[in-house]
């Protein structure tokens, strides 16, 4: 199995989501999601309002979001 070059970013994204849920409860406001998270001194997006697959430019292969409904 090939090494996943995005695993550290993905782990940081999931940790950011855990913190948001802890702070806001199960329904996280869009402003918190849109604000993204910081990783290694850089602000990264979790999602955008655009429709379709969301893959931050820092990710080499993985996507963070693939919405199934608007």
N, C-alpha and C positions, 0 to 999 in steps of 0.2 A: 504494500500500500504506500502510495506517495505521501510525503509530508504535506500537511495543509498549511500553506503560507499565511492564511488568514485566521488561524485559530486564536491567536492572541487578541486580535481586534474583535473577533466574534465573542470571546470570553469577556472582554471589557464591555462590549455592548450589552450582553446579558446581565452583567453585574450592574450596569447603569439602570437597566429596566427594573431589576430587583430593588434598587434604592428608590426609584420612582414609585413603585407599588407600595413600598414600606411608608413612604411619605404621603402619598395621595390615596391609597387604597386600590381596590381592583379596577376602578375607572380612572385612568391617568388622563389629565387634561391635555388637549392637543398642544398647548403652549409648552408644557414640560417635554413632550415628545419632540416637538419641533426644535427645542433648544439643544438637543443632542447631548453629547457627553465629551469629557476631556480624556484624552489618552496620550500619554507621553508628551504633554505640553501642547497638544493640538486639539482643537474643537472639531469633533466629528458629528455628522448628522446621523440620526436614527431613521428618519423618514422625511419625505417631502409630500406636499399636497398633489404632486403629479401622479397620474395614474400609470400603473405598470410596475415592472420590476425595479426596485431601488437598490443600486449598488454604489456605495461611496467610492470615490476615486482611489482611496487608500487600499481598498480590497482588490486583490489580484483575481480571485475566482468567485468568491461567495457573494450572495445577495443577502441583505438584511430583511427585506420586505417584498412580498409578492401579494398584493391585495387581491381578494376574490370578489369584493363588491365595493362600490363607490362610497 
